[in-house]
Amino acid sequence: MFDIFRYHRNKTMGWSVLQNMTPQTLMNKIASDGGMDTLVFNKDGECTMNADDIEIHMRACDKRLKMMAYLSEDTEVPQHLMVQMLHENHTAKNRFTFIRVALGQPAVVSCIALDELDATELQLFMAEFKEVVRAWKPKFAPASQRQCERKMKRDGIRHTQESAQAKLELH
């Protein structure tokens, strides 16, 4: 259950007003408290935000804030990067999941419960999300792929299942 008093214990807004807020309105209240610009949600509760040259797709619904950022516009995901994405998901080092969206592009997704969220938590969550995107996006750059393939060729590694592990180690 959303502990509205925990989040707003020092705020002047009353219980009945906060209780009737939509997730989008609550999200904007939290963002505003943290000094962020107003988020413009569509009728489905979705919005896109550009933060530090990263396009973040957000959705506030069902007591959760869901976020997604594409890692590449290319639908071809090299095998070694798929292996690395699956490995990250399996080891669960953080609260982010690497996926391929319906059209095939690689993306990172995450969500956080709105009842846990205040302005400080939102800023920390956004910073961590952007850090993960910044760390992964260069891996999908064509130059990174070519560099990987040249090193494999130099080392005499062919494209096989074993090569996926070798490429994983290069990243």
WOPE-V320698 format. One record per backbone hydrogen bond with DSSP energy under -1.0 kcal/mol. CO is the residue of the C=O (numbers start at 1). NH is the residue of the N-H. E is the energy in kcal/mol with one decimal. If there is no record, write none. Layout:
co->{CO/CO}
nh->{NH/NH}
e->{E/E}
//
This chain:
co->{2/3/4/8/14/15/16/18/22/23/24/25/26/27/28/29/30/31/32/42/45/46/47/49/51/54/56/57/58/59/61/63/64/65/66/67/68/69/78/79/80/81/82/83/84/85/86/87/88/97/99/101/105/106/107/108/109/110/112/113/114/118/119/120/121/122/123/124/125/126/127/128/129/130/131/132/133/136/137/138/141/142/143/144/145/146/147/148/149/150/151/152/153/158/160/162/163/164/165/166/167}
nh->{4/7/8/11/18/19/20/21/26/27/28/29/30/31/32/33/34/36/35/45/60/42/58/56/54/51/49/68/47/66/64/114/61/112/59/110/57/108/82/83/84/85/86/87/88/89/90/91/92/109/107/104/101/71/99/69/97/67/65/116/117/122/123/124/125/126/127/128/129/130/131/132/133/134/135/136/137/139/140/141/145/146/147/148/149/150/151/152/153/154/155/157/156/160/164/166/167/168/169/170/171}
e->{-1.6/-1.5/-2.3/-1.7/-1.9/-2.8/-1.0/-1.4/-2.6/-2.5/-2.2/-2.1/-2.5/-2.7/-2.7/-2.2/-1.3/-2.8/-1.7/-2.1/-2.3/-2.9/-3.4/-3.4/-1.0/-2.7/-3.0/-2.1/-2.5/-3.1/-2.6/-2.6/-2.3/-2.0/-2.2/-2.1/-3.3/-2.3/-2.1/-2.6/-1.9/-2.8/-2.7/-2.5/-2.4/-2.2/-2.6/-2.6/-1.5/-2.9/-2.7/-2.3/-2.7/-2.7/-2.7/-2.0/-2.6/-3.2/-2.8/-1.2/-1.1/-2.7/-2.2/-2.4/-2.8/-2.8/-2.3/-2.4/-2.4/-2.7/-2.0/-2.0/-2.2/-2.8/-1.9/-1.8/-2.8/-1.2/-1.7/-1.4/-1.9/-2.6/-2.4/-2.0/-2.5/-2.8/-2.1/-2.1/-2.4/-2.7/-2.2/-3.2/-1.2/-1.2/-1.1/-1.7/-2.8/-2.1/-1.9/-1.2/-1.3}
//
